[in-house]
Amino acid sequence: MLVAVASKNPVKVEAAELAFSSVFGNVSVRSTGAPPGLAPQPMSLDDTVRGAAARATWACDEAHDATYCVGLESGIMKIDDAWYAITVAVVRARNGRSSMGLGPAYPLPRRIAAIILSEGLELEEAMDRLYGTHNLGEREGAVGIFSRGMSSRLELCAYAVKMALLPFMSPDDYS
């Protein structure tokens, strides 16, 4: 089975491979890269969902032989007075069926949110500036720093894909 992922980010590609192999066994994963025109930092749940959906559609358009296509998008959203980092996965099957899943969200420190909002930075850029990191989004992610290694971006992305796979795992329950 071939799974196409609309990202060159190794964390997103590995997350899709982990999630799909846990459900379907041996799978092959192909990175198609991201579609043009995506917002660099989605600033709401709706923007993040739109980004994930656009990525899944792009993956299907780019990999015609894929059985499933995956779009993973990370963004931030405001709830009350706090900002949270979120991850959304959209999985599309060749038969037209589609599903969305979310990974665990976590609160952003106020100083990180303030820099993102005031300077229009991506979360990764704000982290690089304040923590001296580089390419954090392709490694443990901000959650890896804040959790002191207890969690990782790979884990959050894999959970999002697993949640999106539920209707494919239990189709009778979702019909």
C-alpha positions, -999 to +999 in steps of 0.1 A: +000+000+000+013+034-009+006+065+013+014+099-001+022+127+024+022+164+013+053+174+031+091+172+029+093+174+067+108+141+079+087+143+111+054+144+092+065+117+068+076+094+097+044+102+116+022+090+087+044+059+083+041+050+120+003+056+121-005+037+088+019+008+096+003+004+131-031-001+113-023-017+080+011-034+086+037-029+059+033+004+040+053+025+017+053+063+022+061+089-005+066+126+002+051+148-024+061+181-009+037+208+001+012+226-022+019+263-030+000+290-013-003+276+022-002+301+051+032+298+068+016+299+103-021+290+105-036+312+133-068+293+140-083+259+140-102+266+107-069+278+090-051+247+102-079+224+090-079+241+056-042+237+054-044+199+062-072+194+037-053+213+010-022+191+017-042+159+015-057+170-019-023+180-032-008+146-022-036+128-041-030+150-071+007+144-071+007+107-063-019+091-085-009+056-074-013+063-037-041+044-019-042+071+008-032+107+009-022+126+040-022+162+049-007+172+082-008+208+093+004+224+126-010+258+137-020+278+167-054+288+180-067+310+207-090+297+235-101+324+259-069+343+267-044+316+258-028+303+226-024+266+219-003+247+194-024+222+174-019+195+148-045+184+123-044+155+099-066+148+069-066+114+053-082+109+019-087+075+003-088+069-034-124+059-031-132+095-021-136+089+016-120+115+038-115+119+076-099+144+099-081+138+132-065+161+157-034+155+178-031+167+214-030+204+218-007+222+243-006+257+257+020+281+243+040+303+268+027+338+266+061+352+255+061+328+225+026+337+215+034+374+219+063+372+195+043+352+169+015+377+171+035+409+172+062+400+146+042+376+124+067+347+130+060+310+127+062+290+160+095+275+149+110+309+142+100+322+176+115+291+192+147+295+173+150+331+185+143+325+222+158+290+226+187+291+201+173+261+182+174+254+145+149+234+124+130+224+155+100+215+135+120+188+118+130+173+151+113+173+185+093+204+180+084+231+205+066+204+226+099+186+230+114+217+245+084+225+268+079+189+279+116+184+285+116+154+261+084+138+276+066+143+242+076+152+207+063+166+175+065+131+159+042+118+186+016+146+182+016+142+144+013+104+146-017+107+170-034+131+146-030+107+117-042+077+139-073+097+149-080+105+112-077+067+104-105+057+129-133+057+102-111+036+079-103+011+108-140+008+119-160+017+088-193+002+101-192+024+131-187+055+109-212+047+081 
